[in-house]
Amino acid sequence: MMRRSGHRRAGVTLIELLVVLAIIAILMSLITAAAMRARKVKPKTETMARITATNSAVGTFRSNESFGHVKYIPPGAFDPATKTWGPFRLRNSYPATPAAGEPGQFSFEAQYLQQVFGGGRGLNLDDLGYRDDAGQAVLRADLDANQTLTFFLGGIQEPSNGAAVFTGFATNQQQPFVRRSKSLRDEIRRGPILDLGSDKYSLAGGFARLIDAWGNPLLYFAAYDGGTNAYYGNGGYNPVAPGVAPYQRNGQFENPKGFQLISAGENGRFGAGGNWNTQDPDGIDDQSNFSSGLLGSGPG
């Protein structure tokens, strides 16, 4: 007696195909969601790394004998009479008899530069040494708080293929703004203290500013002369986000003898600062050097 041979079904049913497609769709959605979460977390992590590195660099600058053991990096020029800040007027020369409206040898800026570079060995305030390629003294800039911080941590800014190279400061005590020598590529210089890679600064406005991972300038506030709770006015000449104030808690400034460094976060808008406000939608994603959490979550 012959048996009928078994019959094997070819292909798959429509139901089986739909099940497979549904599984693939679920996996793709999970992968996409994870990628989106990672994309949102990455700039926050990178921004916090930049804030931490800058925080450390300021400490290095302040403790380095080559920079005179300064108490702080100024967020601009301070006027003790009005207790307000203006731009740090960076010049190649601070003469004994300045032109009207210009800083001279007794200006805030000149005195600070004496403290940083003088070192008891003198400083040529009539000629700090900066020259363009034609040999002309051209350094003339009104720096906001962020630009001032960037300058002292990075040093002399030189153009290179549309970007910038930060070369620190010359070892010549008399003329610290001398540009890097083209004939001495390995010359010893002071700094730069902070790694200013091409994605970590912006040249908008003509002078470099530190930026967060979203490309927004960081805010920098400092206590005047390193004094306790001495954040006067809005803490620094700040055209990037006017009206924003350094943060306080219970009547005391955060980092009362130091400085505050703040990122506007993904939304690009800074919180108003002052006493912490958990209901401030602009500051909900702000990051800083004085809080491990986002500023919109309140003090912690």
C-alpha positions in Angstrom: 0.0 0.0 0.0 1.5 3.3 -1.1 1.4 6.3 1.2 0.7 9.8 -0.2 3.9 11.8 0.3 3.7 14.8 2.8 3.0 18.2 1.3 5.2 21.1 2.6 3.5 24.6 2.4 5.5 27.1 0.5 5.9 30.8 1.6 4.2 32.5 4.6 0.8 33.6 5.3 -0.4 37.2 5.3 -0.9 37.1 9.1 2.7 35.9 9.6 4.0 38.7 7.4 2.1 41.3 9.2 3.4 40.0 12.6 7.0 40.3 11.3 6.4 43.8 10.0 4.8 44.8 13.3 7.9 43.5 15.2 10.2 45.4 12.9 8.2 48.6 13.3 8.3 48.3 17.1 12.1 47.8 17.0 12.6 50.7 14.7 10.5 53.0 16.9 12.5 51.9 20.0 15.8 52.6 18.2 14.6 55.9 16.9 13.4 57.0 20.4 16.8 56.0 21.9 18.6 57.9 19.2 16.5 61.0 19.8 17.1 60.8 23.5 20.9 60.4 22.9 20.8 63.4 20.6 19.2 65.6 23.2 21.5 64.3 26.0 24.7 64.7 24.1 24.7 68.6 23.9 23.8 68.8 27.6 26.7 66.5 28.5 29.1 68.4 26.2 28.0 71.8 27.6 28.5 70.6 31.1 32.0 69.4 30.1 32.8 72.9 28.7 31.6 74.6 31.8 33.6 72.3 34.0 36.8 72.8 31.9 36.4 76.6 32.0 35.8 76.5 35.7 39.0 74.5 36.2 40.9 76.8 33.8 39.9 79.9 35.8 41.3 78.2 38.9 44.6 77.4 37.0 44.9 81.0 35.8 44.4 82.4 39.3 46.9 80.1 40.9 49.6 80.3 38.2 52.6 82.4 39.2 53.0 83.5 35.6 49.8 85.4 36.0 50.4 87.2 39.3 48.1 85.2 41.5 45.1 87.4 40.6 41.9 87.1 42.6 39.6 86.9 39.7 39.2 87.5 35.9 37.2 90.7 35.6 33.9 90.6 33.7 34.6 94.1 32.5 35.8 97.4 33.9 34.3 98.2 37.3 33.3 101.7 38.3 33.5 101.8 42.2 31.6 105.1 42.2 28.5 103.7 40.5 29.1 100.0 41.3 28.5 99.1 37.7 30.4 97.3 35.0 31.4 98.5 31.6 33.4 96.8 28.8 37.0 95.8 29.5 38.8 98.3 27.1 41.6 96.2 25.7 44.3 98.4 24.1 47.8 98.0 22.9 48.8 101.2 24.8 47.7 102.8 28.1 49.4 106.2 28.0 50.0 108.5 30.9 47.9 111.1 29.1 45.1 109.3 27.3 42.8 110.8 24.7 39.3 111.8 25.9 37.3 108.7 26.8 40.2 106.4 26.5 41.8 104.3 29.3 45.2 105.4 30.6 47.8 104.1 32.9 45.6 104.6 36.0 42.5 103.0 34.5 41.0 99.8 35.8 42.3 97.8 32.8 45.9 99.1 33.1 46.0 98.3 36.8 44.7 94.8 36.2 47.2 94.2 33.4 50.0 95.4 35.8 48.9 92.9 38.3 48.7 90.0 35.8 51.9 90.7 33.9 53.9 93.2 35.9 55.2 90.8 38.5 57.4 93.5 40.0 59.5 93.7 36.9 57.5 96.4 35.2 55.2 96.5 32.2 55.4 98.7 29.2 51.9 100.1 29.2 52.8 102.5 26.4 53.4 99.5 24.1 52.1 96.0 25.1 53.5 94.6 21.9 50.6 93.6 19.7 51.3 94.1 15.9 49.5 93.2 12.7 51.3 91.7 9.8 52.3 95.1 8.7 53.9 95.9 12.0 51.2 98.3 13.1 49.8 98.5 16.7 46.2 97.7 16.1 44.8 96.0 19.3 41.6 98.0 20.2 38.6 96.2 21.5 35.8 96.8 24.0 35.3 93.3 25.5 32.1 92.1 27.2 32.3 89.7 30.1 32.6 86.5 28.0 35.1 88.0 25.7 37.2 89.2 28.6 37.2 85.7 30.1 38.1 84.2 26.7 41.0 86.6 26.2 42.7 85.8 29.5 42.2 82.1 29.2 43.2 81.9 25.6 45.6 84.7 25.1 46.3 86.5 21.8 43.9 85.5 19.1 45.5 85.1 15.6 43.6 84.4 12.4 44.2 81.1 10.6 42.1 80.0 7.5 39.1 81.9 8.7 39.3 80.5 12.2 41.4 81.6 15.1 44.5 80.3 17.0 44.9 81.3 20.6 48.6 81.5 21.4 48.6 82.6 25.1 50.9 85.5 26.1 54.6 86.3 25.4 57.1 85.4 28.1 58.5 88.9 27.6 57.3 90.6 30.8 57.5 94.0 29.2 55.3 93.2 26.2 53.0 90.3 26.9 50.8 90.9 23.8 53.6 90.2 21.3 52.3 87.8 18.7 53.7 84.3 18.2 57.0 84.5 16.4 56.9 83.1 12.9 60.7 82.3 13.2 60.3 80.6 16.6 57.4 78.2 16.3 58.5 76.4 19.5 58.8 79.5 21.6 57.6 79.2 25.2 54.5 81.2 26.1 52.1 81.6 29.0 49.0 79.6 28.2 46.6 79.2 26.6 45.0 77.9 29.8 41.9 76.6 28.1 41.6 74.3 25.0 39.7 76.5 22.6 38.9 74.1 19.8 37.1 75.5 16.7 33.7 74.4 18.0 34.1 75.9 21.4 34.1 79.6 20.5 32.4 82.1 18.2 34.0 85.1 16.5 30.7 86.9 16.1 31.3 90.5 17.0 35.0 90.4 16.0 36.4 88.9 19.3 36.1 85.4 20.5 33.4 84.3 23.0 33.1 80.9 24.7 29.9 79.1 23.5 27.9 76.1 24.7 27.1 73.0 22.5 24.2 74.8 20.9 26.4 77.6 19.8 25.1 80.2 22.3 27.6 82.4 24.2 28.0 81.5 27.9 27.3 84.2 30.6 30.1 85.0 32.9 29.6 86.9 36.2 32.3 87.5 38.8 32.5 88.8 42.3 34.4 92.1 42.2 38.0 91.8 43.3 37.3 88.3 44.6 35.3 89.8 47.5 32.6 87.9 49.3 29.0 88.4 47.9 30.3 91.3 45.8 28.4 90.8 42.6 27.6 94.4 41.7 25.0 95.4 39.1 24.3 92.6 36.7 27.7 91.1 37.4 29.4 92.2 34.1 29.1 94.1 30.9 26.6 91.8 29.1 25.2 92.8 25.8 24.4 89.2 24.9 21.6 88.9 27.5 20.9 92.3 29.1 18.9 92.3 32.3 20.0 88.8 33.4 21.4 88.8 36.9 23.7 86.4 38.8 21.9 83.8 40.8 21.2 84.2 44.6 19.9 82.0 47.3 18.7 83.3 50.7 20.3 86.7 50.0 23.7 85.2 49.1 25.1 84.9 45.6 25.9 81.4 44.4 29.7 81.1 44.4 29.9 84.2 46.6 33.7 84.6 46.3 34.1 83.2 42.8 32.1 83.4 39.6 29.1 82.1 37.8 29.2 80.5 34.3 25.8 79.9 32.7 24.5 78.3 29.5 21.1 79.2 28.0 20.5 75.6 27.1 18.6 74.2 24.1 16.0 77.0 24.0 18.7 79.7 23.7 17.1 81.9 26.4 18.5 82.7 29.8 16.5 82.7 32.9 16.3 86.1 34.6 18.6 85.0 37.5 18.4 86.7 40.9 16.6 84.6 43.5 16.0 81.1 42.0 12.6 80.8 40.3 11.4 77.3 39.4 8.6 78.8 37.3 10.9 80.6 34.9 10.3 79.0 31.5 13.2 80.7 29.9 15.7 79.2 32.4 14.2 75.7 32.5 17.1 74.1 30.7 20.0 76.4 31.8 23.2 74.8 33.1 25.8 76.3 35.3 29.0 75.8 37.3 27.3 76.1 40.6 24.5 73.5 40.2 24.6 69.9 39.1 21.0 70.1 37.9 19.3 72.4 35.5 18.6 75.8 36.9 14.9 75.5 36.1 14.6 72.7 38.7 15.4 75.1 41.5 18.3 75.2 44.0 19.9 71.9 44.6 
